[in-house]
Amino acid sequence: MPDKAAECQTMADIRENIDRIDKELMALFAERWTFIGRAAEIKVGLGLKADIPARVDEVRANARENAKAHGLDEDFYDDLWARLIRHSIAHEAEKLGE
């Protein structure tokens, strides 16, 4: 199976690669989630809240910068990251008993 888009000759090649990449993305999201859980554990000991607005701003700015660096739509990925962050904060808030 070709692994570069330009090398793909069939829709089957394209679909196999999209499925491969989606699986890799989910593995990365799962890894990211382990850090969200650990952050909640550390925040308990430090007396921090789940939602730290300055950090939210930083993560969203990073997402926009990373999207731009890869030639992607910054607004779309900012929106996607905003949803990801809200979900993460909700999870942390639950763990923190907020």
C-alpha beads as a LAMMPS data file, in Angstrom:
LAMMPS data file: protein, C-alpha beads

98 atoms
97 bonds

1 atom types
1 bond types

-500.0 500.0 xlo xhi
-500.0 500.0 ylo yhi
-500.0 500.0 zlo zhi

Masses

1 110.0

Atoms # bond

1 1 1 0.000 0.000 0.000
2 1 1 1.428 3.389 -0.936
3 1 1 1.717 5.676 2.092
4 1 1 1.897 9.038 0.330
5 1 1 -1.234 10.630 -1.121
6 1 1 0.477 11.348 -4.442
7 1 1 1.413 7.667 -4.772
8 1 1 -2.156 6.404 -4.325
9 1 1 -3.733 5.156 -7.543
10 1 1 -7.089 3.910 -6.281
11 1 1 -9.782 4.915 -3.830
12 1 1 -8.945 1.733 -1.929
13 1 1 -5.396 3.074 -1.418
14 1 1 -6.810 6.396 -0.231
15 1 1 -9.297 4.749 2.137
16 1 1 -6.689 2.410 3.617
17 1 1 -4.446 5.359 4.379
18 1 1 -7.228 7.451 5.869
19 1 1 -8.190 4.508 8.090
20 1 1 -4.538 4.021 9.076
21 1 1 -4.151 7.692 9.956
22 1 1 -7.434 7.750 11.886
23 1 1 -6.223 4.791 13.961
24 1 1 -2.938 6.619 14.653
25 1 1 -4.815 9.791 15.601
26 1 1 -6.963 7.864 18.075
27 1 1 -3.834 6.363 19.626
28 1 1 -2.437 9.883 20.048
29 1 1 -5.711 11.143 21.524
30 1 1 -5.674 8.190 23.941
31 1 1 -2.121 9.073 24.964
32 1 1 -3.132 12.725 25.380
33 1 1 -6.033 11.611 27.581
34 1 1 -3.632 9.884 29.989
35 1 1 -1.991 13.259 30.565
36 1 1 -5.379 14.910 31.169
37 1 1 -6.096 12.339 33.869
38 1 1 -2.699 12.843 35.438
39 1 1 -3.142 16.632 35.328
40 1 1 -6.311 16.244 37.404
41 1 1 -4.412 14.155 39.960
42 1 1 -1.654 16.763 40.215
43 1 1 -4.132 19.659 40.392
44 1 1 -5.770 18.076 43.441
45 1 1 -2.488 18.235 45.330
46 1 1 -1.851 21.797 44.226
47 1 1 -5.362 23.061 44.923
48 1 1 -5.834 24.126 41.297
49 1 1 -9.121 24.324 39.421
50 1 1 -9.807 22.308 36.293
51 1 1 -10.243 25.419 34.158
52 1 1 -7.153 27.607 33.987
53 1 1 -8.038 30.288 31.394
54 1 1 -4.439 31.313 30.639
55 1 1 -3.572 27.689 29.824
56 1 1 -6.704 27.316 27.698
57 1 1 -5.628 30.374 25.707
58 1 1 -2.124 28.948 25.331
59 1 1 -3.343 25.550 24.105
60 1 1 -5.712 27.163 21.596
61 1 1 -2.967 29.477 20.338
62 1 1 -0.684 26.440 19.948
63 1 1 -3.376 24.641 17.961
64 1 1 -3.776 27.614 15.639
65 1 1 0.004 27.927 15.203
66 1 1 0.390 24.195 14.532
67 1 1 -2.475 24.238 12.042
68 1 1 -0.962 27.206 10.215
69 1 1 2.473 25.546 10.134
70 1 1 0.890 22.546 8.389
71 1 1 -1.128 24.636 5.932
72 1 1 -4.417 23.803 7.656
73 1 1 -7.468 25.924 8.394
74 1 1 -6.645 27.670 11.680
75 1 1 -10.281 28.453 12.494
76 1 1 -11.380 24.849 12.039
77 1 1 -8.642 23.455 14.270
78 1 1 -9.168 26.183 16.864
79 1 1 -12.820 25.101 17.022
80 1 1 -11.848 21.440 17.226
81 1 1 -9.355 22.153 20.013
82 1 1 -11.912 24.289 21.867
83 1 1 -14.207 21.240 21.970
84 1 1 -11.319 19.009 23.036
85 1 1 -10.393 21.438 25.807
86 1 1 -13.999 21.736 27.055
87 1 1 -14.236 17.958 27.237
88 1 1 -10.918 17.748 29.081
89 1 1 -11.905 20.446 31.571
90 1 1 -15.236 18.716 32.229
91 1 1 -13.383 15.471 32.920
92 1 1 -10.926 17.184 35.243
93 1 1 -13.710 19.067 37.021
94 1 1 -15.498 15.806 37.712
95 1 1 -12.314 14.233 39.082
96 1 1 -11.709 17.340 41.216
97 1 1 -15.271 17.328 42.540
98 1 1 -16.022 20.778 41.158

Bonds

1 1 1 2
2 1 2 3
3 1 3 4
4 1 4 5
5 1 5 6
6 1 6 7
7 1 7 8
8 1 8 9
9 1 9 10
10 1 10 11
11 1 11 12
12 1 12 13
13 1 13 14
14 1 14 15
15 1 15 16
16 1 16 17
17 1 17 18
18 1 18 19
19 1 19 20
20 1 20 21
21 1 21 22
22 1 22 23
23 1 23 24
24 1 24 25
25 1 25 26
26 1 26 27
27 1 27 28
28 1 28 29
29 1 29 30
30 1 30 31
31 1 31 32
32 1 32 33
33 1 33 34
34 1 34 35
35 1 35 36
36 1 36 37
37 1 37 38
38 1 38 39
39 1 39 40
40 1 40 41
41 1 41 42
42 1 42 43
43 1 43 44
44 1 44 45
45 1 45 46
46 1 46 47
47 1 47 48
48 1 48 49
49 1 49 50
50 1 50 51
51 1 51 52
52 1 52 53
53 1 53 54
54 1 54 55
55 1 55 56
56 1 56 57
57 1 57 58
58 1 58 59
59 1 59 60
60 1 60 61
61 1 61 62
62 1 62 63
63 1 63 64
64 1 64 65
65 1 65 66
66 1 66 67
67 1 67 68
68 1 68 69
69 1 69 70
70 1 70 71
71 1 71 72
72 1 72 73
73 1 73 74
74 1 74 75
75 1 75 76
76 1 76 77
77 1 77 78
78 1 78 79
79 1 79 80
80 1 80 81
81 1 81 82
82 1 82 83
83 1 83 84
84 1 84 85
85 1 85 86
86 1 86 87
87 1 87 88
88 1 88 89
89 1 89 90
90 1 90 91
91 1 91 92
92 1 92 93
93 1 93 94
94 1 94 95
95 1 95 96
96 1 96 97
97 1 97 98
